[in-house]
Amino acid sequence: MKLKDYITLGNLLSGFAAVIALFEGRFSLACYLICLAYVFDVLDGLVARLTRQHDTFGSILDSVCDFVTNSIFMSLLVFDFFWREAGWPVGLAALVGAFPAALGTIRQARQQDRPLSFPCYWIGLPRPALALFTLALLNSSLVALATGALRPWVNGLLALLIVAGSLLHLSHLPFVNHHERRFMTFLRLGAWIFLLGSPLAFAASLVLFGDGRLLFDHWVFCFLIYLGLAWTQIPYADIERLREAIRGEPVRLPLVHRDVDWRPRTWAPFFLERDG
């Protein structure tokens, strides 16, 4: 065990502490503990790069901890929300809560059978992205401001979004990731909006409301932009190569985006640069 591996365990233990908080009926605390798990998830990779401690064991440990926190623990959080906070019947709450765990587990198994991660891209929506979106949804102003007759409709919308996001785990759609990526144009702008906007939104939320709802609203906004627009920044030639990988053919590396000479010529390479 190296330093980075102990930090990785912080991810798992923060998620475990969140489950204990759920048992005690402290939903908000559980959500912030999941946020702490994300901090450890980011830090372990940073420490590994700084100390040059990359190894197979660490990669496997990181994958397992991410799976447990982002799929299993998040499913318990979803179940608790719909059962205790929304007042749904236990069976219906369990049904919605089962989606992240079940489809996240299938994705984990698929990942052992075929590559789902490539330089710059994932195939299918990654578990951390859905978990962060789910966490943000359940703590957003959409929930805080929904009262009376509007609340059941909002709860139903939340359930549909969580189920739909879980199904995207198993899709063949490409999603932009940060691995070996050169952030350019809109992707660079989006990264700065997320990184700089998060602490600003949290500080403003503490001053205005005494909680973190604006931070979670900011994350919901960033996820929707990511889901709706990030794919337009993928060179179409890379889409074709990823399709080959999905069919079981060897992927042609390096992908176009990794070519040091490649630059987007338009605002939407996917649509407007199909000549490669």
Backbone as CSV, one residue per row, in Angstrom:
resi,resn,N_x,N_y,N_z,CA_x,CA_y,CA_z,C_x,C_y,C_z
1,MET,0.839,-1.197,0.000,0.000,0.000,0.000,0.879,1.255,0.000
2,LYS,0.572,2.160,-0.898,1.306,3.416,-0.995,0.393,4.567,-0.569
3,LEU,0.961,5.753,-0.492,0.207,6.910,-0.018,-1.070,7.111,-0.821
4,LYS,-0.975,7.020,-2.136,-2.140,7.233,-2.984,-3.242,6.220,-2.698
5,ASP,-2.864,4.990,-2.297,-3.853,3.951,-2.023,-4.636,4.250,-0.743
6,TYR,-3.970,4.820,0.239,-4.674,5.220,1.464,-5.651,6.361,1.168
7,ILE,-5.259,7.251,0.264,-6.171,8.326,-0.135,-7.364,7.743,-0.882
8,THR,-7.114,6.741,-1.722,-8.208,6.062,-2.422,-9.188,5.452,-1.434
9,LEU,-8.671,4.855,-0.364,-9.549,4.288,0.666,-10.388,5.371,1.339
10,GLY,-9.885,6.605,1.362,-10.682,7.706,1.891,-11.968,7.893,1.118
11,ASN,-11.922,7.631,-0.185,-13.120,7.654,-1.024,-14.145,6.650,-0.503
12,LEU,-13.709,5.416,-0.326,-14.603,4.352,0.133,-15.133,4.633,1.538
13,LEU,-14.256,5.038,2.441,-14.657,5.243,3.833,-15.590,6.441,3.982
14,SER,-15.416,7.456,3.145,-16.346,8.588,3.170,-17.734,8.144,2.729
15,GLY,-17.778,7.286,1.706,-19.064,6.741,1.282,-19.700,5.880,2.355
16,PHE,-18.876,5.094,3.043,-19.391,4.256,4.132,-19.948,5.122,5.263
17,ALA,-19.241,6.205,5.578,-19.732,7.135,6.600,-21.056,7.763,6.170
18,ALA,-21.211,7.989,4.866,-22.473,8.535,4.359,-23.623,7.566,4.609
19,VAL,-23.375,6.275,4.440,-24.415,5.273,4.701,-24.802,5.283,6.181
20,ILE,-23.821,5.397,7.061,-24.116,5.477,8.497,-24.976,6.708,8.792
21,ALA,-24.653,7.829,8.136,-25.454,9.043,8.315,-26.895,8.823,7.853
22,LEU,-27.073,8.054,6.784,-28.432,7.737,6.326,-29.181,6.931,7.376
23,PHE,-28.505,5.965,7.989,-29.138,5.165,9.043,-29.609,6.052,10.202
24,GLU,-28.880,7.138,10.434,-29.237,8.052,11.515,-30.248,9.105,11.075
25,GLY,-30.698,9.031,9.812,-31.666,9.993,9.314,-31.087,11.356,8.988
26,ARG,-29.797,11.423,8.721,-29.124,12.703,8.444,-28.763,12.749,6.958
27,PHE,-29.763,13.005,6.138,-29.598,12.946,4.690,-28.592,13.986,4.193
28,SER,-28.697,15.212,4.670,-27.791,16.272,4.204,-26.339,15.945,4.525
29,LEU,-26.089,15.439,5.733,-24.725,15.054,6.095,-24.220,13.953,5.177
30,ALA,-25.072,12.993,4.865,-24.678,11.909,3.963,-24.252,12.460,2.605
31,CYS,-24.977,13.453,2.118,-24.644,14.039,0.815,-23.293,14.740,0.850
32,TYR,-23.007,15.452,1.918,-21.714,16.135,2.012,-20.566,15.137,2.182
33,LEU,-20.845,14.005,2.813,-19.813,12.966,2.928,-19.521,12.338,1.566
34,ILE,-20.546,12.208,0.723,-20.311,11.740,-0.645,-19.461,12.759,-1.399
35,CYS,-19.722,14.045,-1.171,-18.873,15.085,-1.774,-17.425,14.923,-1.326
36,LEU,-17.231,14.607,-0.041,-15.875,14.374,0.466,-15.231,13.182,-0.236
37,ALA,-16.029,12.161,-0.531,-15.510,11.006,-1.264,-14.972,11.431,-2.628
38,TYR,-15.648,12.382,-3.284,-15.170,12.882,-4.570,-13.836,13.607,-4.417
39,VAL,-13.675,14.312,-3.321,-12.402,14.997,-3.077,-11.264,13.979,-3.013
40,PHE,-11.479,12.892,-2.273,-10.457,11.842,-2.198,-10.220,11.211,-3.570
41,ASP,-11.279,11.067,-4.355,-11.153,10.461,-5.681,-10.273,11.316,-6.591
42,VAL,-10.396,12.616,-6.464,-9.551,13.519,-7.252,-8.121,13.529,-6.717
43,LEU,-7.993,13.538,-5.400,-6.668,13.651,-4.788,-5.793,12.433,-5.048
44,ASP,-6.387,11.231,-5.090,-5.531,10.049,-5.264,-4.819,10.068,-6.612
45,GLY,-5.514,10.504,-7.653,-4.861,10.606,-8.953,-3.787,11.676,-8.971
46,LEU,-4.069,12.799,-8.302,-3.090,13.883,-8.235,-1.835,13.439,-7.495
47,VAL,-2.028,12.763,-6.362,-0.881,12.277,-5.583,-0.097,11.234,-6.371
48,ALA,-0.807,10.358,-7.085,-0.129,9.332,-7.882,0.763,9.961,-8.944
49,ARG,0.274,11.043,-9.576,1.084,11.705,-10.597,2.273,12.438,-9.984
50,LEU,2.046,13.090,-8.848,3.128,13.849,-8.224,4.228,12.946,-7.683
51,THR,3.834,11.777,-7.161,4.808,10.854,-6.557,5.233,9.749,-7.514
52,ARG,4.639,9.733,-8.706,4.940,8.715,-9.718,4.769,7.306,-9.152
53,GLN,3.621,7.092,-8.524,3.345,5.807,-7.882,2.281,5.005,-8.635
54,HIS,2.222,5.124,-9.930,1.240,4.382,-10.719,1.560,2.886,-10.673
55,ASP,0.543,2.064,-10.420,0.712,0.614,-10.488,-0.646,-0.041,-10.709
56,THR,-0.622,-1.324,-11.066,-1.857,-2.049,-11.374,-2.756,-2.164,-10.152
57,PHE,-2.158,-2.452,-8.995,-2.957,-2.579,-7.775,-3.735,-1.298,-7.491
58,GLY,-3.068,-0.154,-7.597,-3.727,1.118,-7.330,-4.870,1.385,-8.290
59,SER,-4.678,1.025,-9.565,-5.735,1.224,-10.555,-6.953,0.367,-10.243
60,ILE,-6.712,-0.891,-9.853,-7.819,-1.786,-9.513,-8.528,-1.303,-8.251
61,LEU,-7.749,-0.907,-7.240,-8.345,-0.406,-5.997,-9.193,0.833,-6.264
62,ASP,-8.691,1.730,-7.091,-9.431,2.943,-7.428,-10.739,2.604,-8.128
63,SER,-10.688,1.645,-9.065,-11.891,1.240,-9.792,-12.934,0.637,-8.860
64,VAL,-12.484,-0.218,-7.935,-13.413,-0.862,-6.998,-14.043,0.169,-6.067
65,CYS,-13.226,1.065,-5.520,-13.757,2.085,-4.608,-14.731,3.017,-5.325
66,ASP,-14.398,3.398,-6.557,-15.314,4.230,-7.338,-16.637,3.515,-7.563
67,PHE,-16.559,2.240,-7.887,-17.777,1.463,-8.137,-18.662,1.412,-6.898
68,VAL,-18.073,1.097,-5.758,-18.865,0.970,-4.527,-19.482,2.314,-4.142
69,THR,-18.692,3.376,-4.189,-19.204,4.693,-3.790,-20.232,5.221,-4.781
70,ASN,-19.906,5.156,-6.073,-20.748,5.790,-7.085,-21.975,4.982,-7.466
71,SER,-21.948,3.690,-7.242,-23.096,2.860,-7.613,-23.843,2.333,-6.388
72,ILE,-23.159,1.637,-5.501,-23.832,1.009,-4.360,-24.275,2.055,-3.337
73,PHE,-23.342,2.869,-2.874,-23.697,3.870,-1.862,-24.683,4.902,-2.417
74,MET,-24.514,5.288,-3.683,-25.434,6.258,-4.271,-26.832,5.677,-4.403
75,SER,-26.941,4.387,-4.679,-28.259,3.756,-4.739,-28.959,3.823,-3.385
76,LEU,-28.202,3.623,-2.315,-28.780,3.740,-0.975,-29.234,5.171,-0.704
77,LEU,-28.476,6.143,-1.194,-28.853,7.544,-1.031,-30.150,7.843,-1.787
78,VAL,-30.253,7.337,-3.008,-31.466,7.535,-3.807,-32.669,6.882,-3.134
79,PHE,-32.489,5.652,-2.671,-33.574,4.965,-1.974,-34.028,5.761,-0.761
80,ASP,-33.085,6.229,0.047,-33.424,6.971,1.259,-34.193,8.247,0.927
81,PHE,-33.792,8.927,-0.143,-34.480,10.162,-0.527,-35.939,9.890,-0.863
82,PHE,-36.168,8.917,-1.735,-37.547,8.679,-2.168,-38.392,8.028,-1.075
83,TRP,-37.774,7.299,-0.181,-38.526,6.655,0.901,-38.827,7.625,2.043
84,ARG,-37.770,8.275,2.555,-37.973,9.140,3.726,-38.334,10.571,3.348
85,GLU,-37.596,11.137,2.402,-37.821,12.545,2.063,-39.075,12.736,1.216
86,ALA,-39.256,11.864,0.213,-40.407,12.003,-0.679,-41.636,11.253,-0.179
87,GLY,-41.440,10.298,0.732,-42.573,9.565,1.286,-43.147,8.510,0.363
88,TRP,-42.330,8.009,-0.563,-42.816,6.963,-1.465,-42.898,5.628,-0.729
89,PRO,-43.740,4.697,-1.224,-43.745,3.331,-0.674,-42.360,2.711,-0.806
90,VAL,-42.002,1.881,0.150,-40.649,1.341,0.194,-40.308,0.572,-1.080
91,GLY,-41.272,-0.156,-1.642,-41.000,-0.923,-2.854,-40.688,-0.033,-4.039
92,LEU,-41.445,1.055,-4.203,-41.215,1.967,-5.319,-39.894,2.714,-5.145
93,ALA,-39.606,3.127,-3.912,-38.330,3.796,-3.642,-37.161,2.857,-3.918
94,ALA,-37.320,1.586,-3.544,-36.263,0.600,-3.787,-36.073,0.356,-5.279
95,LEU,-37.169,0.372,-6.041,-37.074,0.152,-7.484,-36.236,1.241,-8.145
96,VAL,-36.518,2.493,-7.818,-35.739,3.597,-8.396,-34.291,3.538,-7.904
97,GLY,-34.123,3.268,-6.611,-32.781,3.210,-6.049,-31.930,2.089,-6.607
98,ALA,-32.575,1.046,-7.110,-31.825,-0.107,-7.621,-31.151,0.177,-8.957
99,PHE,-31.636,1.159,-9.703,-31.112,1.390,-11.049,-29.623,1.741,-11.054
100,PRO,-29.154,2.724,-10.281,-27.711,3.015,-10.312,-26.854,1.818,-9.924
101,ALA,-27.294,1.036,-8.926,-26.501,-0.119,-8.483,-26.494,-1.214,-9.539
102,ALA,-27.671,-1.539,-10.073,-27.770,-2.647,-11.023,-27.035,-2.335,-12.324
103,LEU,-27.310,-1.178,-12.908,-26.694,-0.856,-14.195,-25.232,-0.448,-14.025
104,GLY,-24.897,0.111,-12.864,-23.489,0.386,-12.581,-22.686,-0.894,-12.447
105,THR,-23.304,-1.936,-11.874,-22.631,-3.232,-11.746,-22.420,-3.872,-13.113
106,ILE,-23.437,-3.775,-13.963,-23.290,-4.309,-15.325,-22.167,-3.578,-16.056
107,ARG,-22.113,-2.261,-15.889,-21.034,-1.498,-16.529,-19.670,-1.937,-16.004
108,GLN,-19.581,-2.185,-14.692,-18.322,-2.644,-14.105,-17.897,-3.971,-14.715
109,ALA,-18.870,-4.878,-14.903,-18.563,-6.175,-15.503,-18.151,-6.017,-16.966
110,ARG,-18.853,-5.153,-17.697,-18.498,-4.906,-19.094,-17.066,-4.386,-19.211
111,GLN,-16.701,-3.549,-18.264,-15.373,-2.949,-18.307,-14.272,-3.988,-18.157
112,GLN,-14.585,-5.098,-17.490,-13.614,-6.185,-17.376,-13.541,-7.006,-18.661
113,ASP,-14.603,-6.910,-19.471,-14.695,-7.722,-20.683,-14.215,-6.982,-21.925
114,ARG,-14.403,-5.657,-21.940,-14.023,-4.863,-23.114,-13.654,-3.454,-22.641
115,PRO,-12.801,-2.763,-23.369,-12.420,-1.408,-22.939,-13.576,-0.425,-23.105
116,LEU,-13.831,0.352,-22.077,-14.848,1.399,-22.132,-14.237,2.779,-21.944
117,SER,-12.924,2.814,-21.705,-12.230,4.077,-21.508,-11.066,4.176,-22.484
118,PHE,-11.004,5.292,-23.186,-9.943,5.554,-24.147,-9.367,6.942,-23.862
119,PRO,-8.190,7.250,-24.400,-7.685,8.606,-24.241,-8.704,9.623,-24.752
120,CYS,-9.180,10.477,-23.880,-10.123,11.564,-24.186,-11.596,11.172,-24.135
121,TYR,-11.921,9.862,-24.112,-13.332,9.484,-24.216,-13.685,8.288,-23.334
122,TRP,-14.965,8.257,-22.911,-15.579,7.062,-22.348,-16.649,6.574,-23.309
123,ILE,-16.897,5.283,-23.313,-18.062,4.724,-23.996,-19.134,4.502,-22.934
124,GLY,-20.264,5.168,-23.084,-21.303,5.128,-22.059,-21.034,6.156,-20.973
125,LEU,-22.095,6.599,-20.319,-21.942,7.597,-19.262,-21.202,6.991,-18.076
126,PRO,-20.107,7.591,-17.634,-19.341,7.028,-16.504,-20.113,7.162,-15.195
127,ARG,-19.844,6.249,-14.278,-20.561,6.240,-12.995,-20.341,7.518,-12.183
128,PRO,-19.112,8.047,-12.080,-18.947,9.267,-11.280,-19.781,10.439,-11.783
129,ALA,-19.937,10.557,-13.103,-20.726,11.665,-13.650,-22.188,11.542,-13.244
130,LEU,-22.747,10.334,-13.360,-24.145,10.148,-12.956,-24.308,10.344,-11.455
131,ALA,-23.366,9.835,-10.669,-23.469,9.965,-9.214,-23.444,11.436,-8.799
132,LEU,-22.562,12.219,-9.412,-22.487,13.639,-9.078,-23.767,14.357,-9.494
133,PHE,-24.296,14.011,-10.665,-25.544,14.610,-11.136,-26.697,14.251,-10.209
134,THR,-26.771,12.990,-9.807,-27.834,12.544,-8.904,-27.749,13.264,-7.567
135,LEU,-26.547,13.330,-7.025,-26.336,14.030,-5.759,-26.784,15.485,-5.868
136,ALA,-26.423,16.131,-6.977,-26.793,17.531,-7.173,-28.301,17.694,-7.323
137,LEU,-28.927,16.807,-8.080,-30.378,16.883,-8.273,-31.127,16.823,-6.948
138,LEU,-30.760,15.879,-6.108,-31.493,15.645,-4.867,-31.308,16.775,-3.858
139,ASN,-30.327,17.641,-4.092,-30.072,18.755,-3.175,-30.266,20.116,-3.837
140,SER,-30.834,20.136,-5.020,-30.950,21.366,-5.789,-32.130,22.216,-5.329
141,SER,-32.186,23.430,-5.852,-33.311,24.318,-5.561,-34.615,23.756,-6.098
142,LEU,-34.526,22.909,-7.107,-35.726,22.265,-7.637,-36.461,21.512,-6.540
143,VAL,-35.714,20.860,-5.668,-36.311,20.133,-4.540,-36.677,21.093,-3.418
144,ALA,-35.772,22.020,-3.132,-35.991,22.931,-1.999,-37.216,23.815,-2.192
145,LEU,-37.499,24.207,-3.436,-38.595,25.138,-3.702,-39.900,24.450,-4.078
146,ALA,-39.846,23.143,-4.319,-41.061,22.412,-4.711,-41.902,22.115,-3.474
147,THR,-43.076,22.688,-3.415,-43.971,22.476,-2.274,-45.377,22.163,-2.762
148,GLY,-46.193,21.664,-1.845,-47.596,21.427,-2.142,-47.810,20.440,-3.264
149,ALA,-48.735,20.783,-4.166,-49.107,19.879,-5.252,-47.984,19.693,-6.258
150,LEU,-47.022,20.617,-6.264,-45.914,20.518,-7.226,-44.914,19.447,-6.834
151,ARG,-44.793,19.147,-5.556,-43.744,18.244,-5.070,-43.814,16.842,-5.679
152,PRO,-44.993,16.193,-5.767,-45.022,14.855,-6.378,-44.533,14.848,-7.823
153,TRP,-44.842,15.917,-8.565,-44.392,15.982,-9.955,-42.874,16.133,-10.032
154,VAL,-42.319,16.928,-9.139,-40.863,17.100,-9.096,-40.185,15.789,-8.726
155,ASN,-40.735,15.090,-7.740,-40.163,13.796,-7.354,-40.200,12.807,-8.514
156,GLY,-41.299,12.812,-9.258,-41.393,11.932,-10.419,-40.361,12.275,-11.478
157,LEU,-40.144,13.582,-11.693,-39.132,14.017,-12.660,-37.743,13.577,-12.223
158,LEU,-37.446,13.713,-10.933,-36.145,13.284,-10.418,-35.929,11.796,-10.660
159,ALA,-36.965,11.005,-10.387,-36.853,9.556,-10.583,-36.588,9.222,-12.047
160,LEU,-37.300,9.890,-12.960,-37.110,9.629,-14.390,-35.695,9.996,-14.834
161,LEU,-35.175,11.105,-14.340,-33.819,11.525,-14.711,-32.773,10.545,-14.198
162,ILE,-32.970,10.032,-12.987,-32.017,9.069,-12.423,-32.055,7.758,-13.199
163,VAL,-33.253,7.294,-13.538,-33.382,6.058,-14.318,-32.763,6.240,-15.701
164,ALA,-33.064,7.365,-16.355,-32.513,7.616,-17.690,-30.991,7.700,-17.650
165,GLY,-30.453,8.375,-16.644,-29.000,8.463,-16.513,-28.362,7.106,-16.291
166,SER,-29.032,6.257,-15.505,-28.508,4.907,-15.259,-28.466,4.100,-16.552
167,LEU,-29.491,4.252,-17.382,-29.521,3.532,-18.658,-28.377,3.970,-19.570
168,LEU,-27.962,5.227,-19.450,-26.850,5.714,-20.270,-25.527,5.041,-19.915
169,HIS,-25.451,4.412,-18.728,-24.253,3.632,-18.389,-23.955,2.596,-19.472
170,LEU,-25.022,2.013,-20.019,-24.861,0.884,-20.938,-24.964,1.300,-22.400
171,SER,-25.046,2.596,-22.648,-25.145,3.062,-24.024,-23.793,2.955,-24.726
172,HIS,-23.819,3.095,-26.035,-22.593,3.119,-26.834,-22.222,4.544,-27.234
173,LEU,-22.793,5.511,-26.548,-22.512,6.909,-26.854,-21.146,7.308,-26.297
174,PRO,-20.389,8.109,-27.030,-19.098,8.580,-26.509,-19.292,9.788,-25.602
175,PHE,-18.563,9.809,-24.499,-18.591,10.939,-23.577,-17.167,11.447,-23.387
176,VAL,-17.021,12.746,-23.432,-15.709,13.379,-23.273,-15.184,13.125,-21.863
177,ASN,-13.925,12.732,-21.750,-13.305,12.620,-20.426,-12.025,13.458,-20.372
178,HIS,-11.372,13.431,-19.216,-10.199,14.276,-18.985,-8.885,13.530,-19.182
179,HIS,-8.926,12.243,-19.475,-7.703,11.452,-19.562,-6.922,11.807,-20.828
180,GLU,-5.746,12.362,-20.647,-4.852,12.738,-21.753,-5.479,13.766,-22.686
181,ARG,-6.495,14.463,-22.216,-7.211,15.411,-23.076,-6.501,16.758,-23.119
182,ARG,-6.523,17.360,-24.299,-6.108,18.750,-24.458,-7.381,19.598,-24.511
183,PHE,-7.628,20.370,-23.479,-8.857,21.154,-23.418,-8.717,22.387,-24.304
184,MET,-9.609,22.482,-25.293,-9.570,23.585,-26.243,-10.971,24.145,-26.428
185,THR,-11.037,25.391,-26.823,-12.282,26.101,-27.154,-13.351,25.891,-26.082
186,PHE,-14.517,25.338,-26.469,-15.645,25.231,-25.548,-15.358,24.291,-24.379
187,LEU,-14.573,23.252,-24.603,-14.258,22.330,-23.512,-13.419,23.025,-22.442
188,ARG,-12.498,23.861,-22.869,-11.700,24.615,-21.895,-12.595,25.577,-21.116
189,LEU,-13.497,26.256,-21.818,-14.421,27.175,-21.154,-15.289,26.430,-20.147
190,GLY,-15.806,25.265,-20.550,-16.647,24.486,-19.651,-15.905,24.028,-18.413
191,ALA,-14.651,23.621,-18.576,-13.859,23.182,-17.424,-13.650,24.321,-16.436
192,TRP,-13.377,25.520,-16.950,-13.176,26.664,-16.058,-14.475,27.067,-15.368
193,ILE,-15.593,26.982,-16.077,-16.884,27.304,-15.456,-17.158,26.358,-14.297
194,PHE,-16.859,25.073,-14.489,-17.088,24.098,-13.417,-16.149,24.344,-12.241
195,LEU,-14.857,24.501,-12.529,-13.860,24.594,-11.460,-13.954,25.902,-10.680
196,LEU,-14.132,27.008,-11.380,-14.206,28.297,-10.695,-15.597,28.573,-10.146
197,GLY,-16.609,28.099,-10.854,-17.977,28.359,-10.423,-18.372,27.609,-9.172
198,SER,-17.777,26.429,-8.951,-18.173,25.606,-7.802,-17.910,26.298,-6.463
199,PRO,-16.676,26.755,-6.178,-16.469,27.438,-4.889,-17.242,28.742,-4.778
200,LEU,-17.399,29.467,-5.890,-18.158,30.715,-5.849,-19.628,30.450,-5.544
201,ALA,-20.188,29.419,-6.175,-21.589,29.081,-5.931,-21.800,28.622,-4.497
202,PHE,-20.836,27.858,-3.968,-20.965,27.374,-2.589,-20.907,28.536,-1.599
203,ALA,-19.975,29.459,-1.813,-19.854,30.611,-0.916,-21.111,31.475,-0.965
204,ALA,-21.611,31.736,-2.168,-22.828,32.541,-2.302,-24.016,31.855,-1.653
205,SER,-24.080,30.541,-1.784,-25.191,29.787,-1.206,-25.172,29.837,0.317
206,LEU,-23.982,29.746,0.903,-23.878,29.832,2.364,-24.345,31.192,2.867
207,VAL,-23.995,32.246,2.138,-24.380,33.599,2.549,-25.884,33.812,2.389
208,LEU,-26.440,33.360,1.273,-27.842,33.648,0.965,-28.821,32.698,1.641
209,PHE,-28.459,31.408,1.714,-29.421,30.410,2.182,-28.947,29.610,3.388
210,GLY,-27.663,29.678,3.704,-27.149,28.897,4.815,-26.962,27.432,4.499
211,ASP,-27.027,27.070,3.215,-26.786,25.688,2.794,-26.072,25.713,1.450
212,GLY,-25.922,24.530,0.835,-25.143,24.456,-0.397,-25.956,24.319,-1.660
213,ARG,-27.218,24.753,-1.633,-28.079,24.459,-2.784,-27.591,25.077,-4.093
214,LEU,-26.984,26.277,-4.036,-26.511,26.897,-5.276,-25.327,26.137,-5.864
215,LEU,-24.523,25.513,-5.021,-23.450,24.653,-5.527,-24.048,23.489,-6.299
216,PHE,-25.076,22.868,-5.727,-25.703,21.735,-6.399,-26.426,22.179,-7.669
217,ASP,-27.034,23.371,-7.644,-27.647,23.908,-8.861,-26.595,24.095,-9.949
218,HIS,-25.438,24.598,-9.547,-24.338,24.807,-10.498,-23.904,23.481,-11.108
219,TRP,-23.818,22.435,-10.296,-23.432,21.123,-10.811,-24.477,20.559,-11.764
220,VAL,-25.756,20.750,-11.453,-26.814,20.299,-12.363,-26.672,21.012,-13.701
221,PHE,-26.466,22.322,-13.658,-26.298,23.108,-14.879,-25.103,22.604,-15.690
222,CYS,-23.976,22.390,-15.023,-22.768,21.927,-15.723,-22.979,20.551,-16.341
223,PHE,-23.672,19.662,-15.625,-23.904,18.324,-16.167,-24.782,18.389,-17.410
224,LEU,-25.834,19.205,-17.373,-26.728,19.303,-18.527,-25.996,19.881,-19.734
225,ILE,-25.116,20.849,-19.497,-24.305,21.389,-20.590,-23.359,20.317,-21.121
226,TYR,-22.740,19.573,-20.207,-21.841,18.477,-20.599,-22.582,17.443,-21.435
227,LEU,-23.762,17.059,-20.964,-24.535,16.031,-21.658,-25.023,16.525,-23.012
228,GLY,-25.408,17.793,-23.074,-26.012,18.302,-24.294,-25.038,18.817,-25.331
229,LEU,-23.856,19.299,-24.902,-22.978,19.986,-25.842,-21.579,19.404,-25.987
230,ALA,-21.070,18.711,-24.959,-19.668,18.278,-25.012,-19.390,17.372,-26.208
231,TRP,-20.367,16.536,-26.573,-20.139,15.593,-27.674,-19.954,16.300,-29.010
232,THR,-20.459,17.544,-29.135,-20.285,18.264,-30.398,-18.829,18.634,-30.638
233,GLN,-17.989,18.545,-29.592,-16.571,18.892,-29.708,-15.700,17.694,-30.092
234,ILE,-16.317,16.539,-30.304,-15.567,15.340,-30.674,-15.352,15.323,-32.187
235,PRO,-14.132,15.206,-32.658,-13.906,15.084,-34.104,-14.649,13.864,-34.653
236,TYR,-15.291,14.026,-35.790,-16.085,12.925,-36.331,-15.216,11.707,-36.633
237,ALA,-13.972,11.937,-36.992,-13.072,10.805,-37.253,-12.891,9.953,-36.002
238,ASP,-12.892,10.585,-34.827,-12.792,9.821,-33.580,-14.060,9.014,-33.327
239,ILE,-15.202,9.573,-33.686,-16.465,8.830,-33.553,-16.387,7.536,-34.357
240,GLU,-15.879,7.622,-35.584,-15.770,6.435,-36.432,-14.825,5.408,-35.819
241,ARG,-13.731,5.860,-35.237,-12.776,4.924,-34.622,-13.373,4.275,-33.377
242,LEU,-14.127,5.035,-32.593,-14.764,4.469,-31.403,-15.835,3.454,-31.790
243,ARG,-16.522,3.692,-32.890,-17.503,2.719,-33.375,-16.820,1.405,-33.742
244,GLU,-15.643,1.500,-34.304,-14.880,0.290,-34.614,-14.552,-0.473,-33.337
245,ALA,-14.177,0.256,-32.291,-13.865,-0.391,-31.011,-15.098,-1.061,-30.424
246,ILE,-16.261,-0.426,-30.554,-17.511,-1.003,-30.046,-17.823,-2.307,-30.771
247,ARG,-17.484,-2.361,-32.056,-17.722,-3.589,-32.832,-16.697,-4.674,-32.523
248,GLY,-15.752,-4.381,-31.653,-14.755,-5.374,-31.278,-13.475,-5.299,-32.071
249,GLU,-13.355,-4.306,-32.941,-12.138,-4.145,-33.725,-11.096,-3.362,-32.914
250,PRO,-9.812,-3.570,-33.191,-8.781,-2.791,-32.482,-8.935,-1.301,-32.783
251,VAL,-8.904,-0.495,-31.749,-9.050,0.943,-31.952,-7.762,1.504,-32.535
252,ARG,-7.901,2.398,-33.486,-6.743,3.005,-34.136,-6.250,4.182,-33.288
253,LEU,-5.104,3.989,-32.663,-4.516,5.021,-31.816,-3.287,5.614,-32.499
254,PRO,-2.941,6.859,-32.224,-3.656,7.769,-31.329,-4.915,8.314,-31.991
255,LEU,-5.910,8.621,-31.193,-7.121,9.226,-31.709,-6.809,10.620,-32.240
256,VAL,-7.682,11.099,-33.119,-7.432,12.371,-33.789,-7.204,13.492,-32.779
257,HIS,-7.968,13.487,-31.701,-7.855,14.567,-30.731,-6.486,14.607,-30.062
258,ARG,-5.781,13.455,-30.053,-4.468,13.411,-29.425,-3.360,13.875,-30.368
259,ASP,-3.669,14.093,-31.633,-2.679,14.591,-32.580,-2.308,16.027,-32.189
260,VAL,-1.037,16.262,-31.928,-0.616,17.582,-31.440,-0.873,18.677,-32.472
261,ASP,-1.034,18.287,-33.730,-1.260,19.282,-34.773,-2.740,19.563,-35.008
262,TRP,-3.613,18.760,-34.373,-5.048,18.955,-34.621,-5.592,20.112,-33.802
263,ARG,-6.377,20.963,-34.454,-7.101,22.031,-33.787,-8.502,22.094,-34.390
264,PRO,-9.516,22.342,-33.576,-10.861,22.472,-34.142,-10.932,23.683,-35.063
265,ARG,-11.467,23.479,-36.257,-11.593,24.570,-37.216,-12.933,25.278,-37.102
266,THR,-13.874,24.657,-36.395,-15.215,25.214,-36.260,-15.664,25.090,-34.809
267,TRP,-16.849,25.632,-34.504,-17.372,25.568,-33.136,-17.929,24.193,-32.807
268,ALA,-18.176,23.348,-33.827,-18.738,22.013,-33.586,-18.079,21.010,-34.525
269,PRO,-16.899,20.497,-34.183,-16.185,19.569,-35.069,-16.999,18.342,-35.460
270,PHE,-17.862,17.855,-34.564,-18.636,16.658,-34.877,-19.491,16.868,-36.117
271,PHE,-20.113,18.034,-36.235,-21.009,18.308,-37.354,-20.285,18.860,-38.577
272,LEU,-19.301,19.723,-38.347,-18.786,20.566,-39.420,-17.409,20.188,-39.927
273,GLU,-16.820,19.111,-39.373,-15.482,18.716,-39.819,-15.455,17.234,-40.170
274,ARG,-16.443,16.781,-40.900,-16.549,15.351,-41.194,-15.602,14.897,-42.291
275,ASP,-14.871,15.822,-42.833,-13.881,15.422,-43.833,-12.605,14.919,-43.187
276,GLY,-12.576,14.942,-41.763,-11.387,14.487,-41.022,-10.262,15.476,-41.068
